[in-house]
C-alpha cells in the first residue's frame, strides 16, 4: 500500500504552487489539449495518455504566446522560455500518483509547462494587441474592397415564386445567380433543392454547382443568414455520416465560408474533421485555402501545423493544395518543407474563381514561398 505522499495535487514546477485542473481554452480549436495557467505566469497542457507529448509541447508554447504561432517558432528554449513537466498525472482525479496506478487503472498522464521570460511575455502581449488592431483595419478594408453584391429587394406586390426541381435546375443551368437569390428569398426550399443538385457524377459539374451555391449564399446571407446557416449545418451533418458520400458538400462549405467569412467564419475549424478521410482530404484542404485567401487569421486560429506532414503526401493533389494553403496564411515555419518541393513537377488541378485550372506542385510551392516573403497572390 502506498504512503500518504503517493497521491498529491499537481503543482507548478517553477513556483511550487498547486495548479488547477486543465480545461479547454475559451477559443476552441480542433485536436487541442486542455490547458491552464499558473499564478506565476506559466501555462500548461495535459496529455492524458502520455503518448502525444510532442504535440502538447507545441500547443503549450503557442498558447503561451497568445496563439501566435509565428512568434512561438522564433523563440529559443532557455533563452526565451523555460519548460517543465509533471508525470504520472491522473486527469480524472486531478492528482499526481507516484505509484502510477489507481485501483488497477494505469496513470500515464503528463502536464507540460512553459513559462516565458518576463520580457518575452511583454513582447507577446504587445504583438497580440497590435495584431488585433491590424485585423480590425484589414477586415474593414476587405469589406470596402470586396463587398457582397447587394440583394435586390423583391416587390411586395408581386406574386412570390414557388421553388420546384425543374425551375431550380433551369436557373442553375443558365447560371442565373440573380434569379436563384430571388427564388431563395421567396421560398426557403430553394437551398435544399440546390443541395440535391450536388449529387452529380461529373466532378467538374459538381464544382461548378458548389461555386454557384456559394455565390447565391453570399447574397442571401445579407437578408437571411439563418437559412444559409441551416444549409451549412446540413452539409456538416451529412459529411459526418460515415454511411453517406458527401458529394460536393465540403467544396460548397468552403465557398460559403470564403465568400462570407464575416458571418460564417466560425465554421472554419470544423473542416479539419475531414482531412483524415481519403475521400475528403483534398476538398478540405482546398476549402481551407479558399478561406485563407480572404481571412488567413481564421486558419491561424486552428492547429494548422498538423497539416505540414501532408507536404509529403503521395498524391500531388494534396501536396499542391497544402502548399497553396501555407502560402496564403504566410506560414514562415513551413518554408524549409516548401523548398523541398521546388523540383516536384507533378501537376494537380483545383477550382479557381469558377474554373478548373492546373498547376505543378513546384509552382505552388514557389508561389507559397513568395507569399510568405511578402509577395502578392
PyMOL commands that set and color helices and strands:
alter all, ss='L'
color gray80, all
select helices_A, chain A and resi 53-64+69-74+118-145+165-174+177-186+189-196+203-239+249-259+261-274+281-294+296-300+304-312+316-328+332-339+361-372
alter helices_A, ss='H'
color red, helices_A
select strands_A, chain A and resi 7-8+35-37+43-47+81-90+95-97+101-102+105-106+109-116+347-352+355-360
alter strands_A, ss='S'
color yellow, strands_A
deselect
rebuild
show_as cartoon
